[in-house]
Amino acid sequence: MYTGKHVHLRPLQPAFIMADTGETVTYRELEARSNRLAHLLRNRGLKRLDHYSIFMENNSRYLESCGAGERSGLYYTCVNSYLTASELAYILTNSQSRILITSREKLDVAREALKECPQVELCIVADGDGESDRIVGLQEVTADLPHTPISDECVGTAMLYSSGTTGRPKGILRPLPELPADQQLPLFDFLVKIWQYREDMIYLSPAPLYHSAPQAAVNLTIKMGGTAIIMERFDPEQYLALIPKWSVTHTQLVPTMFSRMLKLPQEVRARHDLSSLEIAIHAAAPCPAAVKDDIIKWWGPIIHEYYGATEGLGFTSCNSEEWLAHRGTVGRVLLGDLHILDENMQPCPVGTAGTVWFKTATPFEYFNDPGKTREARSADGSMSTVGDVGYVDEDGYLYLTDRATFMIISGGVNIYPQECENLLITHPKIADAAVFGVPNPDLGEEVKAVVQPMPGVSPGQELADELIAFCSGSLSRQKVPRSIDFEAELPRLPTGKLYKRLLRDRYWGNKTSRIV
């Protein structure tokens, strides 16, 4: 998070405010903190294009941990703060990180991971004390370092990892030209334009800062001279209350957050004045049509949908008026040529689903994984994909239907489970839903649903029968779940990503699932 000219123009303005505690960090303070940490990284031998990682919950030391890399020409990896020690160790090793920045809350996990990561030379506890030469406290090791910039400032950027919902997470590496720190990559210039960011904006961030969209959103808010309100964790009623409290103008959510707010009692929803909101972006997954329709009726014409990926392959956007005319769509393609191709890389007819390919918008590669990089590119290298499935209608609107890796093949029929998931989530007794294929001796796979009931709703066969009948009223027979199981809570990240693999693997056991 590079403060740039704003440290001089607005030194005492809050760069960000933590929602729960109200802790405020000004532009001047964020600049000084980031510079001290940048000096430490240089002193430890990290040079341009080297790597370090950040493993923390949302807290007041997160942004300086990123900002130090952004002014040092480094790649920094923001790691999912919900990972286990072995999962963290994999990313630390795979990313070739030499330093890990963590927090008191995550130190136990970090300490375990470090046992498997001899290449990590130093672990910095951002909000606590050290305990050894290898695990040190940020305050003690930066106290005597300059608060002014390092002598060789140059632009750095995040190397984020895919969510790993279908397999091992993959690092997405973008080329990092040797530019001054006050210049940003072209991708971010584009995002400022389509997200309609401006000076003095107030941005409400309800999602984890390790995720790509909030990472970019908070970063650009500060580069534009705005103030970010950072929620430590998402709570639907608190989110609504924060909008009038801070006169929030911009925000970004995921569809799951919309669903949870819509299920608040009407009197709670009506209690909060949302009139300051100018732009609400939603991303991470396609939004079910019924959910988006209800949000538009409530929030009005400020909803914009953004389609992209951690890879940054392509982007679309639509406002609420366009959505009402084209229900189910993500929006017109705004960047990059879009192609819907079949398994033979031939164009699909209008209205026919296939793999979504984009003319590569920003060059990237999967870090240390040339095989995956090749899979994500066309033979001539001109197009890229992340395995999304969708179709384009006659007006040029993109409809996302699912991920190729989630496709169910039942009796030779291809079934994309997202349609059933979108339907189940609208049932008043259901808080969340996952649909996937499980083994069937005759059909190969059959459709299984696992659902999370609303509080106070009792799971059981009676509810399962009700849900199957509910699906049968809207879906063709082969798409309807043959059985429904219940979970107290589905393994969904705060970013909205569902770890469907964790659910699916329970049913496949030692069998080799077709889905990798």
Beta strands, then each sheet from edge to edge (+ up, - down):
strand 1: 14-18
strand 2: 24-26
strand 3: 51-55
strand 4: 75-78
strand 5: 99-102
strand 6: 122-125
strand 7: 135-137
strand 8: 157-158
strand 9: 172-173
strand 10: 202-205
strand 11: 227-230
strand 12: 250-253
strand 13: 279-282
strand 14: 303-307
strand 15: 315-318
strand 16: 331-335
strand 17: 338-341
strand 18: 354-359
strand 19: 365-366
strand 20: 383-384
strand 21: 388-392
strand 22: 397-403
strand 23: 408-410
strand 24: 413-415
strand 25: 430-440
strand 26: 444-453
strand 27: 483-486
sheet 1: 2+ 1- 11- 10- 12- 13- 14- 15+ 16- 22+ 21- 18+ 17-
sheet 2: 2+ 1- 11- 10- 12- 13- 14- 15+ 16- 22+ 21- 18+ 20-
sheet 3: 7+ 6+ 5+ 3+ 4+ 8+
sheet 4: 9+ 19-
sheet 5: 23+ 24-
sheet 6: 25+ 26- 27-
end
